[in-house]
């Protein structure tokens, strides 16, 4: 929305993390008085300042592989959203003109007094946003409303839009819908009315043409009958202001504005870790490789040494830096291609660093401190590391509609583009700095447990539920789901994931962080990969993530108390026996067993799998004793 003398640009604010997970490119954002659509990155304006590049080579390479470019030369930057300080001091200054562009959508509005329904370009609705410190009061109003003279009645977004599984979004075709596919016989631009009786059912909404007196209930657009009553998808990407050149063969589905399935983020995240068995210098060279790859002889390095972007290298000699540059160049030359049909593997390098016999040198982005495993927890953990400094970078690579991206197959659900180019030169990203605890469970303990539970009724129930889940989730919308067990994380993941949630809930009571400020990374390999670790870390984009309260809980006495408390609490749930006896049985397709909001579930920002694959019976003895993974010293 552009600046004019009638209103101001700023209409709201969101956190950087929201632009990654809830309000990113192509998403509908509900503001207090109307809804907006976040525009594509082609329209993001960085002219007022030089855009920052959140350098993270592993993540940048993974983004390029996801786009089908293993050379890593197409996407060149990971950029945070445009933002400028100074808005609080001067709400009319330059900072008020810098931000993420949005546009009103849907572009049909309804007057809350007379119920008139019309498009924005009809010009019967006006916009006001005159208070620079109160963008939440920005609103549309119905000019010359017949229902309440002398007032400016609020006009709100019409409730319905159309979306398809190819990622397209469009306004609901109210005119053709109420006239059953035709035009109004009495007006070229008929006046419509949306009669909304409230409630959450489509049957409560009726569209009426005031010009010819025809009307139709919105329920005729829903379900199977909607497939016959709605036009085909036009292939529209309103966030890019484009239509697909080849059109779209998908059938659109009506959605209510604010529906949770109108937008799902497809993201990648990586911790800034040094190369395996590498030094802090090797990690810094990898981070600055975009500039350092041009250094092909020591003379070039002498020339560039004084540049500000290389100031972080000055703690080493030029000779050491040049050797590290050549070593990294040789490593890239010998790199092998990876499977492009799956998400890039960003966890293995992190696992190798956390479990390495030699702790890497400390840096501003990464600092580890191993601690001894308390004797009382020797049957629970084999390795404990305090991560005193962590940096996580997250990148938005695209989004989907109707179906969430598959966690194991990036191409199963169609990804909608962020820009008008097939492969953009940069993607939106954010970074968080924090601290964490890495906990490794003994591999032999997990292997023996997997053998015990392999043929158990509990694990068979989880497998059957996963098959039902895959079938029900994709039925009729996503083709090619030929292997019902594809993406099954395995029993090991369920056990480690459950343990992670138990610890997060216990830690949040003592570390000073809320559970929503914590996040998890589960290192659970499959088949011959014996990774068995958990990283619990702070993941908030402000200073709260670096207070030190989480690392302090890694001290032996404190950690012993927290683990014992977590496992003791897991043996009881106020929803027992309903919770403790729960197992999915066909046709049920929920992906958890003995787990609920009382004992195991955490916030969506914390859990990496949406509170799925959880079961207390695999951690503590609430069922058959042979199902229990951990052995505590009493």
FIRO-357990 format. One line per field, with one value per residue (C-alpha): residue number from 1; residue in one letter; chain; x, y, z. Coordinates in steps of 0.1 Angstrom, whole numbers, plus 5000, padded with zeros to 4 digits. Each point is the difference from the previous one (the first is absolute). Last residue first. Layout:
BEGIN
titi NUM, ...
zapa A, ...
bafi A, ...
px X, ...
py Y, ...
pz Z, ...
! end
This chain:
BEGIN
titi 634, 633, 632, 631, 630, 629, 628, 627, 626, 625, 624, 623, 622, 621, 620, 619, 618, 617, 616, 615, 614, 613, 612, 611, 610, 609, 608, 607, 606, 605, 604, 603, 602, 601, 600, 599, 598, 597, 596, 595, 594, 593, 592, 591, 590, 589, 588, 587, 586, 585, 584, 583, 582, 581, 580, 579, 578, 577, 576, 575, 574, 573, 572, 571, 570, 569, 568, 567, 566, 565, 564, 563, 562, 561, 560, 559, 558, 557, 556, 555, 554, 553, 552, 551, 550, 549, 548, 547, 546, 545, 544, 543, 542, 541, 540, 539, 538, 537, 536, 535, 534, 533, 532, 531, 530, 529, 528, 527, 526, 525, 524, 523, 522, 521, 520, 519, 518, 517, 516, 515, 514, 513, 512, 511, 510, 509, 508, 507, 506, 505, 504, 503, 502, 501, 500, 499, 498, 497, 496, 495, 494, 493, 492, 491, 490, 489, 488, 487, 486, 485, 484, 483, 482, 481, 480, 479, 478, 477, 476, 475, 474, 473, 472, 471, 470, 469, 468, 467, 466, 465, 464, 463, 462, 461, 460, 459, 458, 457, 456, 455, 454, 453, 452, 451, 450, 449, 448, 447, 446, 445, 444, 443, 442, 441, 440, 439, 438, 437, 436, 435, 434, 433, 432, 431, 430, 429, 428, 427, 426, 425, 424, 423, 422, 421, 420, 419, 418, 417, 416, 415, 414, 413, 412, 411, 410, 409, 408, 407, 406, 405, 404, 403, 402, 401, 400, 399, 398, 397, 396, 395, 394, 393, 392, 391, 390, 389, 388, 387, 386, 385, 384, 383, 382, 381, 380, 379, 378, 377, 376, 375, 374, 373, 372, 371, 370, 369, 368, 367, 366, 365, 364, 363, 362, 361, 360, 359, 358, 357, 356, 355, 354, 353, 352, 351, 350, 349, 348, 347, 346, 345, 344, 343, 342, 341, 340, 339, 338, 337, 336, 335, 334, 333, 332, 331, 330, 329, 328, 327, 326, 325, 324, 323, 322, 321, 320, 319, 318, 317, 316, 315, 314, 313, 312, 311, 310, 309, 308, 307, 306, 305, 304, 303, 302, 301, 300, 299, 298, 297, 296, 295, 294, 293, 292, 291, 290, 289, 288, 287, 286, 285, 284, 283, 282, 281, 280, 279, 278, 277, 276, 275, 274, 273, 272, 271, 270, 269, 268, 267, 266, 265, 264, 263, 262, 261, 260, 259, 258, 257, 256, 255, 254, 253, 252, 251, 250, 249, 248, 247, 246, 245, 244, 243, 242, 241, 240, 239, 238, 237, 236, 235, 234, 233, 232, 231, 230, 229, 228, 227, 226, 225, 224, 223, 222, 221, 220, 219, 218, 217, 216, 215, 214, 213, 212, 211, 210, 209, 208, 207, 206, 205, 204, 203, 202, 201, 200, 199, 198, 197, 196, 195, 194, 193, 192, 191, 190, 189, 188, 187, 186, 185, 184, 183, 182, 181, 180, 179, 178, 177, 176, 175, 174, 173, 172, 171, 170, 169, 168, 167, 166, 165, 164, 163, 162, 161, 160, 159, 158, 157, 156, 155, 154, 153, 152, 151, 150, 149, 148, 147, 146, 145, 144, 143, 142, 141, 140, 139, 138, 137, 136, 135, 134, 133, 132, 131, 130, 129, 128, 127, 126, 125, 124, 123, 122, 121, 120, 119, 118, 117, 116, 115, 114, 113, 112, 111, 110, 109, 108, 107, 106, 105, 104, 103, 102, 101, 100, 99, 98, 97, 96, 95, 94, 93, 92, 91, 90, 89, 88, 87, 86, 85, 84, 83, 82, 81, 80, 79, 78, 77, 76, 75, 74, 73, 72, 71, 70, 69, 68, 67, 66, 65, 64, 63, 62, 61, 60, 59, 58, 57, 56, 55, 54, 53, 52, 51, 50, 49, 48, 47, 46, 45, 44, 43, 42, 41, 40, 39, 38, 37, 36, 35, 34, 33, 32, 31, 30, 29, 28, 27, 26, 25, 24, 23, 22, 21, 20, 19, 18, 17, 16, 15, 14, 13, 12, 11, 10, 9, 8, 7, 6, 5, 4, 3, 2, 1
zapa X, X, X, X, X, X, X, X, X, X, X, X, X, X, X, X, X, X, X, X, X, X, X, X, X, X, X, X, X, X, X, X, X, X, X, X, X, X, X, X, X, X, X, X, X, X, X, X, X, X, X, X, X, X, X, X, X, X, X, X, X, X, X, X, X, X, X, X, X, X, X, X, X, X, X, X, X, X, X, X, X, X, X, X, X, X, X, X, X, X, X, X, X, X, X, X, X, X, X, X, X, X, X, X, X, X, X, X, X, X, X, X, X, X, X, X, X, X, X, X, X, X, X, X, X, X, X, X, X, X, X, X, X, X, X, X, X, X, X, X, X, X, X, X, X, X, X, X, X, X, X, X, X, X, X, X, X, X, X, X, X, X, X, X, X, X, X, X, X, X, X, X, X, X, X, X, X, X, X, X, X, X, X, X, X, X, X, X, X, X, X, X, X, X, X, X, X, X, X, X, X, X, X, X, X, X, X, X, X, X, X, X, X, X, X, X, X, X, X, X, X, X, X, X, X, X, X, X, X, X, X, X, X, X, X, X, X, X, X, X, X, X, X, X, X, X, X, X, X, X, X, X, X, X, X, X, X, X, X, X, X, X, X, X, X, X, X, X, X, X, X, X, X, X, X, X, X, X, X, X, X, X, X, X, X, X, X, X, X, X, X, X, X, X, X, X, X, X, X, X, X, X, X, X, X, X, X, X, X, X, X, X, X, X, X, X, X, X, X, X, X, X, X, X, X, X, X, X, X, X, X, X, X, X, X, X, X, X, X, X, X, X, X, X, X, X, X, X, X, X, X, X, X, X, X, X, X, X, X, X, X, X, X, X, X, X, X, X, X, X, X, X, X, X, X, X, X, X, X, X, X, X, X, X, X, X, X, X, X, X, X, X, X, X, X, X, X, X, X, X, X, X, X, X, X, X, X, X, X, X, X, X, X, X, X, X, X, X, X, X, X, X, X, X, X, X, X, X, X, X, X, X, X, X, X, X, X, X, X, X, X, X, X, X, X, X, X, X, X, X, X, X, X, X, X, X, X, X, X, X, X, X, X, X, X, X, X, X, X, X, X, X, X, X, X, X, X, X, X, X, X, X, X, X, X, X, X, X, X, X, X, X, X, X, X, X, X, X, X, X, X, X, X, X, X, X, X, X, X, X, X, X, X, X, X, X, X, X, X, X, X, X, X, X, X, X, X, X, X, X, X, X, X, X, X, X, X, X, X, X, X, X, X, X, X, X, X, X, X, X, X, X, X, X, X, X, X, X, X, X, X, X, X, X, X, X, X, X, X, X, X, X, X, X, X, X, X, X, X, X, X, X, X, X, X, X, X, X, X, X, X, X, X, X, X, X, X, X, X, X, X, X, X, X, X, X, X, X, X, X, X, X, X, X, X, X, X, X, X, X, X, X, X, X, X, X, X, X, X, X, X, X, X, X
bafi A, A, A, A, A, A, A, A, A, A, A, A, A, A, A, A, A, A, A, A, A, A, A, A, A, A, A, A, A, A, A, A, A, A, A, A, A, A, A, A, A, A, A, A, A, A, A, A, A, A, A, A, A, A, A, A, A, A, A, A, A, A, A, A, A, A, A, A, A, A, A, A, A, A, A, A, A, A, A, A, A, A, A, A, A, A, A, A, A, A, A, A, A, A, A, A, A, A, A, A, A, A, A, A, A, A, A, A, A, A, A, A, A, A, A, A, A, A, A, A, A, A, A, A, A, A, A, A, A, A, A, A, A, A, A, A, A, A, A, A, A, A, A, A, A, A, A, A, A, A, A, A, A, A, A, A, A, A, A, A, A, A, A, A, A, A, A, A, A, A, A, A, A, A, A, A, A, A, A, A, A, A, A, A, A, A, A, A, A, A, A, A, A, A, A, A, A, A, A, A, A, A, A, A, A, A, A, A, A, A, A, A, A, A, A, A, A, A, A, A, A, A, A, A, A, A, A, A, A, A, A, A, A, A, A, A, A, A, A, A, A, A, A, A, A, A, A, A, A, A, A, A, A, A, A, A, A, A, A, A, A, A, A, A, A, A, A, A, A, A, A, A, A, A, A, A, A, A, A, A, A, A, A, A, A, A, A, A, A, A, A, A, A, A, A, A, A, A, A, A, A, A, A, A, A, A, A, A, A, A, A, A, A, A, A, A, A, A, A, A, A, A, A, A, A, A, A, A, A, A, A, A, A, A, A, A, A, A, A, A, A, A, A, A, A, A, A, A, A, A, A, A, A, A, A, A, A, A, A, A, A, A, A, A, A, A, A, A, A, A, A, A, A, A, A, A, A, A, A, A, A, A, A, A, A, A, A, A, A, A, A, A, A, A, A, A, A, A, A, A, A, A, A, A, A, A, A, A, A, A, A, A, A, A, A, A, A, A, A, A, A, A, A, A, A, A, A, A, A, A, A, A, A, A, A, A, A, A, A, A, A, A, A, A, A, A, A, A, A, A, A, A, A, A, A, A, A, A, A, A, A, A, A, A, A, A, A, A, A, A, A, A, A, A, A, A, A, A, A, A, A, A, A, A, A, A, A, A, A, A, A, A, A, A, A, A, A, A, A, A, A, A, A, A, A, A, A, A, A, A, A, A, A, A, A, A, A, A, A, A, A, A, A, A, A, A, A, A, A, A, A, A, A, A, A, A, A, A, A, A, A, A, A, A, A, A, A, A, A, A, A, A, A, A, A, A, A, A, A, A, A, A, A, A, A, A, A, A, A, A, A, A, A, A, A, A, A, A, A, A, A, A, A, A, A, A, A, A, A, A, A, A, A, A, A, A, A, A, A, A, A, A, A, A, A, A, A, A, A, A, A, A, A, A, A, A, A, A, A, A, A, A, A, A, A, A, A, A, A, A, A, A, A, A
px 5173, 5022, 4977, 4996, 4985, 4982, 4968, 4980, 5012, 4981, 4966, 4980, 5005, 5037, 5018, 5015, 4983, 4966, 5002, 4991, 5007, 5003, 4980, 5000, 5004, 5032, 5028, 4984, 5008, 4982, 4969, 4998, 5005, 4981, 5013, 4981, 4969, 4996, 4999, 5023, 4996, 4999, 5007, 4996, 4962, 4986, 4971, 4983, 5017, 5014, 5021, 5012, 4988, 5003, 5021, 4979, 4966, 5013, 5012, 4991, 5017, 5032, 5024, 5032, 5012, 5003, 5026, 5019, 5001, 5009, 5028, 5013, 4998, 5017, 5028, 5005, 5003, 5026, 5021, 5001, 4980, 4974, 5024, 4999, 4962, 5002, 5028, 4981, 5006, 4965, 4983, 5021, 4977, 4991, 4989, 5013, 5015, 5014, 4992, 5022, 4992, 5021, 4999, 5018, 5006, 4997, 4997, 4961, 4990, 5017, 4984, 5015, 4970, 5003, 4979, 4987, 4996, 4984, 4965, 5010, 5004, 5036, 5011, 5019, 4980, 4964, 5010, 5025, 4972, 4979, 5030, 5012, 4967, 4998, 5035, 4994, 4970, 5020, 5027, 4975, 4980, 5032, 5014, 4967, 5004, 4996, 4975, 5007, 4987, 4979, 4970, 5022, 4980, 4991, 5003, 4970, 4990, 4965, 4975, 5015, 5031, 4993, 4978, 5024, 5031, 4982, 4986, 5035, 5014, 4972, 5010, 5037, 4990, 4978, 5028, 5022, 4976, 4993, 5037, 5018, 5030, 4997, 5029, 5023, 4995, 5009, 5033, 5009, 4991, 5022, 5028, 4999, 5002, 4978, 5017, 4989, 5008, 4990, 4995, 5008, 4987, 5003, 4972, 5002, 4975, 4997, 4981, 5014, 5026, 5007, 4966, 4997, 4969, 4999, 4967, 5008, 4991, 4987, 4973, 5012, 4979, 4997, 5020, 5031, 5017, 4997, 5009, 4981, 4972, 4990, 4966, 4969, 4974, 5026, 5037, 5029, 5035, 5037, 4998, 5034, 5009, 5034, 5009, 5029, 5011, 5021, 5005, 4991, 5004, 5008, 4989, 5011, 4989, 4966, 4972, 5017, 5029, 4975, 5006, 5038, 4998, 5012, 5031, 4997, 5009, 5002, 4991, 5003, 4985, 4992, 5024, 5027, 5013, 5025, 4985, 4996, 5021, 4984, 4972, 4964, 4986, 5020, 4990, 4964, 5000, 5016, 4973, 4970, 4999, 4993, 4983, 4963, 4994, 4998, 5033, 5021, 5034, 5029, 5036, 5024, 5036, 5003, 4983, 5026, 5029, 4986, 4996, 5036, 5011, 4982, 5013, 5036, 4993, 4987, 5030, 5024, 4981, 5004, 4970, 4980, 4996, 4974, 4970, 5010, 4994, 4967, 5016, 5025, 5036, 5012, 4987, 5033, 5021, 4975, 5003, 5038, 4998, 4986, 4965, 4979, 4967, 4986, 5004, 4970, 4972, 5021, 4994, 4982, 5023, 5030, 4986, 4993, 5036, 5013, 4980, 5017, 4989, 4995, 4966, 4995, 4990, 4964, 4975, 4968, 4978, 4963, 4980, 4964, 4969, 4973, 4963, 4973, 4962, 4999, 4994, 4969, 5002, 4978, 4977, 5010, 4982, 5019, 5013, 5000, 5035, 5007, 5019, 5009, 5030, 5012, 4994, 4983, 5020, 4997, 5028, 4980, 4969, 5012, 4971, 4998, 4964, 4987, 4968, 4966, 4979, 4966, 5011, 5029, 4979, 4975, 5027, 5008, 4990, 4990, 4962, 5004, 5005, 4963, 4987, 4980, 4984, 4983, 5011, 5019, 5003, 5018, 5000, 5027, 4990, 5021, 4988, 5002, 5037, 5003, 5021, 4975, 4987, 4968, 5019, 4979, 5025, 4985, 5008, 4997, 5002, 5028, 4987, 4964, 4966, 5006, 5028, 5026, 5002, 5015, 4972, 4991, 5010, 5033, 5008, 4999, 5016, 5031, 5020, 5033, 5030, 5029, 5023, 5023, 4997, 4976, 4973, 4987, 4968, 4991, 4971, 4991, 4997, 5025, 4986, 4984, 4995, 4972, 5010, 4972, 4978, 4974, 4997, 4985, 5002, 5038, 5015, 5036, 5003, 5031, 5034, 5024, 5032, 4995, 5028, 5024, 4998, 5032, 4996, 4963, 4984, 4992, 4968, 4988, 4968, 4975, 4976, 5029, 4988, 5037, 4999, 4974, 4964, 4977, 4974, 4992, 4982, 5019, 5031, 5008, 5015, 5033, 5013, 5037, 5009, 5026, 5013, 5036, 5033, 5035, 5026, 5015, 5016, 4979, 4994, 5038, 5005, 4982, 4963, 5001, 5031, 5014, 4982, 5007, 5037, 5015, 4996, 4986, 5000, 4995, 5032, 5020, 5016, 5020, 5013, 4972, 5011, 5037, 4997, 5013, 4973, 4972, 4967, 4982, 5005, 5037, 5003, 4983, 5024, 5030, 4988, 4994, 5035, 5015, 4984, 5004, 4971, 5005, 4988, 4984, 5016, 4977, 4971, 4998, 4992, 4964, 4982, 4979, 5019, 4997, 4964, 4972, 4985, 4962, 4979, 4968, 4979, 4991, 5023, 5024, 4997, 5030, 4994, 5033, 5016, 5035, 5001, 4975, 5000, 5034, 5028, 4985, 4988, 5036, 5009, 4973, 4969, 4989, 4969, 4985, 5030, 4995, 4982, 4967, 4985, 5030, 5013, 5024, 4998, 4985
py 4544, 4999, 5007, 4977, 5017, 4983, 4986, 4976, 4969, 5012, 4997, 5032, 5031, 4992, 5032, 5008, 4979, 5002, 5038, 5001, 5028, 4999, 5032, 5032, 5021, 4983, 5025, 5009, 5033, 5026, 4977, 5002, 4969, 4967, 4975, 4997, 5022, 5007, 4963, 4970, 4962, 4992, 5025, 5002, 5004, 4979, 4981, 4976, 4979, 5000, 5028, 4992, 5017, 4981, 5025, 5029, 4987, 4985, 5027, 5036, 5014, 4985, 4979, 4981, 5029, 5022, 4976, 5000, 5038, 5003, 4975, 5018, 5034, 4989, 4983, 5030, 5023, 4978, 4994, 5035, 5002, 5022, 5029, 4998, 5007, 5031, 5016, 5031, 4996, 4993, 5029, 5025, 4998, 4977, 4970, 4965, 4988, 4965, 4963, 4977, 4963, 4970, 4965, 4997, 4963, 5002, 4963, 5002, 5035, 5028, 5020, 5034, 5019, 5038, 5018, 5035, 5022, 5034, 4985, 4979, 5033, 5008, 5006, 4967, 4983, 4992, 5001, 4972, 4976, 5005, 4999, 4968, 4982, 5012, 4988, 4966, 4996, 5010, 4975, 4972, 5008, 5004, 4967, 4983, 5011, 5033, 4986, 5022, 4975, 4974, 5003, 4997, 5010, 5036, 5011, 5023, 5027, 5012, 4971, 4983, 5018, 5003, 4969, 4976, 5014, 5000, 4965, 4986, 5019, 4986, 4965, 5007, 5014, 4969, 4977, 5019, 4994, 4964, 4992, 4984, 5024, 5009, 4978, 5005, 5038, 4999, 4982, 5026, 5029, 4987, 4992, 5036, 5016, 5031, 5033, 5033, 5034, 5030, 5034, 5037, 5028, 5020, 5003, 5007, 5008, 4993, 5011, 4986, 5014, 4998, 4984, 4968, 4998, 5038, 5017, 4997, 4979, 4971, 4975, 4965, 4971, 4972, 4968, 5020, 5006, 4964, 4993, 5025, 5001, 5036, 5009, 4994, 5027, 5025, 4997, 5024, 5008, 5000, 5019, 4999, 4995, 5008, 4986, 5014, 4983, 5010, 4982, 4966, 4978, 4965, 4967, 4966, 4964, 5008, 4980, 4971, 5022, 5025, 4992, 5000, 5036, 5003, 5022, 5034, 5010, 5038, 5012, 5034, 5011, 5033, 5023, 4973, 4973, 4975, 4967, 4972, 4970, 4966, 5011, 4993, 5035, 5007, 4968, 5005, 5035, 4988, 4973, 5022, 5021, 4972, 5016, 4991, 4970, 4995, 5018, 4971, 5013, 5008, 4995, 5026, 4997, 5035, 5015, 4985, 5012, 5036, 4997, 4989, 5029, 5025, 4985, 5003, 5036, 5008, 4984, 5020, 5032, 4995, 4993, 5024, 5022, 4977, 5017, 5033, 4984, 5018, 5034, 4998, 5004, 4965, 5003, 5010, 4977, 4972, 5006, 4998, 4966, 4984, 4988, 5022, 5001, 4972, 5024, 5022, 4974, 4978, 5022, 4974, 4972, 5021, 5007, 4963, 4990, 5027, 4986, 4967, 4969, 4965, 5002, 5035, 5028, 5002, 5027, 4981, 4994, 5006, 4993, 5012, 4992, 5021, 4989, 5024, 4998, 4969, 5019, 5018, 5037, 5010, 4971, 4976, 4990, 4972, 5005, 4971, 4994, 5003, 5033, 5026, 4995, 5036, 5000, 5032, 5028, 5028, 4982, 4999, 4995, 4967, 4991, 4967, 5007, 4970, 4985, 5016, 4990, 4983, 4965, 4996, 5018, 4972, 4977, 5021, 5037, 5025, 4992, 5006, 5037, 5004, 5017, 5031, 5017, 5034, 5014, 5031, 4992, 4968, 4978, 4978, 4979, 4990, 4978, 4968, 5005, 4990, 5017, 5023, 5033, 5009, 5014, 5016, 5010, 5026, 5006, 5030, 4990, 5013, 4995, 5002, 4985, 4965, 4993, 4978, 4962, 4972, 4995, 5037, 5000, 4982, 5021, 5032, 4985, 4985, 4995, 5018, 4979, 4980, 4976, 4976, 4970, 4984, 5026, 5030, 5021, 5027, 5006, 5023, 5034, 5022, 5027, 5034, 5021, 5025, 5037, 5019, 5029, 4977, 4964, 4974, 5019, 5000, 5030, 4988, 4965, 4998, 4984, 4999, 5011, 5000, 4975, 5024, 5021, 5020, 5016, 5008, 5009, 4966, 5003, 4981, 5005, 4975, 5009, 5001, 4970, 4990, 4987, 4974, 4999, 4986, 5022, 4987, 5032, 5005, 4978, 5009, 4971, 5001, 4982, 5003, 4970, 5012, 5035, 5003, 4995, 5013, 4990, 5030, 5034, 5032, 5005, 4998, 5031, 5022, 5005, 4978, 5018, 4987, 4966, 4995, 5006, 4967, 4987, 4967, 4981, 4962, 4980, 4989, 4966, 5007, 4984, 4978, 4990, 4990, 4970, 4975, 4975, 5021, 4982, 5025, 4977, 4998, 5038, 5002, 4973, 5020, 5031, 4981, 4985, 5034, 5020, 5037, 5021, 5026, 5034, 5023, 5034, 5028, 5021, 4981, 4967, 4997, 4967, 4999, 4971, 4982, 4992, 5019, 4992, 4999, 5023, 4995, 5027, 5017, 4985, 4986, 4964, 4990, 4980, 4983, 5002, 5010, 4993, 5006, 4967, 4982, 5021, 5034, 4993, 4994, 5036, 5012, 5017, 5036, 5019, 5024, 5022, 5019, 5031, 5014, 5028, 5018, 4969, 4972, 4968, 4967
pz 5426, 4968, 4971, 4970, 4970, 4970, 5015, 4978, 5019, 5032, 4983, 5006, 5022, 5005, 4987, 4966, 4973, 5019, 4998, 4963, 4975, 4962, 4993, 5020, 4968, 4988, 5010, 5033, 5016, 4978, 5000, 5038, 5021, 5004, 5026, 5033, 5001, 4964, 4991, 4995, 5005, 4963, 4973, 4963, 4996, 4972, 5014, 4976, 5013, 5035, 5016, 5036, 5032, 5032, 5018, 4988, 5010, 5033, 5005, 4991, 5031, 4987, 5020, 4990, 4980, 5031, 5014, 4967, 4999, 5037, 4997, 4969, 5017, 5033, 4981, 4978, 5030, 5018, 4969, 4985, 4968, 5016, 4998, 4962, 5001, 5022, 4981, 4990, 4963, 4985, 5018, 4980, 4970, 4971, 5021, 4995, 5032, 4999, 5006, 4979, 5002, 4990, 4987, 4966, 4992, 4962, 4989, 4996, 5008, 5019, 5028, 5007, 5013, 5000, 5026, 5007, 5031, 5002, 5000, 5031, 5019, 5009, 5036, 5002, 5027, 4989, 4963, 5006, 5011, 4970, 4977, 5016, 4995, 4964, 4992, 5015, 4978, 4969, 5009, 5004, 4969, 4980, 5009, 4991, 4964, 4981, 4974, 4970, 4975, 5018, 4977, 4969, 4969, 5009, 4964, 4999, 5025, 5003, 5000, 5031, 5012, 5037, 5003, 4984, 5017, 5034, 4995, 4993, 5030, 5022, 4989, 5010, 5034, 5007, 4990, 5025, 5028, 4991, 5004, 4971, 4998, 5037, 5013, 4970, 5002, 5037, 4993, 4974, 5023, 5029, 4976, 4986, 5035, 5001, 4991, 5015, 4985, 5021, 4986, 4996, 4978, 4969, 4975, 4963, 4973, 4963, 4969, 4968, 4975, 4963, 4993, 4981, 4978, 4998, 5009, 5036, 5031, 4980, 5010, 5009, 4988, 5026, 4995, 4989, 5033, 5011, 5036, 5021, 4974, 4994, 5016, 4978, 4991, 4988, 4998, 5007, 4987, 5010, 5033, 5017, 5036, 5015, 5035, 5020, 5032, 5029, 5034, 4985, 5031, 4990, 5016, 4988, 5010, 5013, 5017, 5017, 5012, 5014, 5037, 4994, 4986, 4964, 5000, 4981, 4965, 4993, 4965, 4984, 4967, 4983, 5017, 4998, 5023, 4986, 4991, 5027, 4992, 5004, 4976, 5012, 4997, 4968, 4983, 5009, 4986, 4967, 4998, 5007, 4968, 4976, 4969, 4997, 4978, 4962, 4994, 5013, 5006, 4977, 5011, 5013, 4988, 4985, 5031, 5023, 4978, 5002, 5038, 5003, 4977, 5022, 5032, 4987, 4991, 5035, 5017, 4978, 5006, 5038, 5022, 5023, 4969, 4985, 5015, 4984, 4966, 4993, 5009, 4971, 5012, 4990, 4964, 4983, 5021, 4992, 4963, 5003, 5019, 4968, 4989, 5021, 4980, 5022, 5030, 4992, 4998, 5023, 5030, 5021, 4989, 5008, 5035, 5006, 4989, 5024, 5028, 4994, 4982, 5012, 4984, 4984, 5024, 5011, 4992, 5008, 4970, 4991, 4969, 4994, 4981, 5016, 4998, 4989, 4995, 5023, 5032, 4987, 5008, 4970, 4995, 4972, 4968, 4981, 4965, 4975, 4986, 4962, 5002, 4974, 4978, 5004, 5037, 5011, 5015, 5026, 5020, 5033, 4980, 4985, 4977, 4980, 4989, 5019, 4985, 5006, 5030, 5000, 4990, 5024, 5026, 5001, 5013, 5030, 5002, 4974, 5003, 5038, 4991, 4996, 4969, 4992, 4970, 5004, 4967, 5011, 5037, 4993, 5031, 5015, 5030, 5030, 5029, 4979, 4999, 5036, 5027, 5015, 4989, 4982, 4970, 4973, 4973, 4977, 4964, 4977, 4963, 4978, 4964, 5013, 4993, 4986, 5026, 4983, 4999, 5020, 5025, 5003, 5037, 4991, 4970, 5021, 5031, 4983, 5032, 4997, 4990, 5014, 4981, 5019, 4976, 5026, 4992, 5018, 4998, 5024, 5025, 5029, 4983, 5017, 5023, 4993, 5032, 5000, 4996, 5016, 4989, 4985, 5012, 4977, 4968, 5000, 4983, 5004, 5014, 5021, 4997, 5030, 5016, 5037, 5007, 4984, 5032, 5003, 4966, 5004, 4967, 4985, 4981, 4970, 4979, 4987, 4972, 4976, 4980, 4997, 5035, 4990, 5014, 5026, 5017, 5035, 5010, 5033, 5000, 4964, 4981, 4981, 4970, 4992, 5022, 5005, 5007, 4989, 5019, 4998, 5026, 5017, 4995, 4996, 5037, 5005, 4978, 5025, 5009, 5031, 5012, 5033, 5001, 4962, 5003, 4989, 4965, 4988, 4967, 5007, 5006, 4970, 4992, 4969, 4967, 4988, 4965, 5005, 5024, 4974, 5012, 4983, 5003, 5022, 5030, 4991, 5000, 5034, 5014, 4987, 5017, 5032, 5001, 4991, 5028, 4993, 5011, 4972, 5011, 4974, 4994, 5010, 4988, 4967, 5016, 4987, 5001, 4968, 4983, 5033, 4994, 5019, 5034, 4997, 5021, 5021, 5016, 5033, 5026, 4975, 4988, 4979, 4968, 4990, 4966, 5013, 5038, 5028, 5019, 5000, 4986, 5000, 5035, 5011, 4990, 5024, 4986, 4996, 4987, 4975, 4991, 4968, 5011, 4987, 4980, 4988, 4983, 5008, 4980, 5011
! end
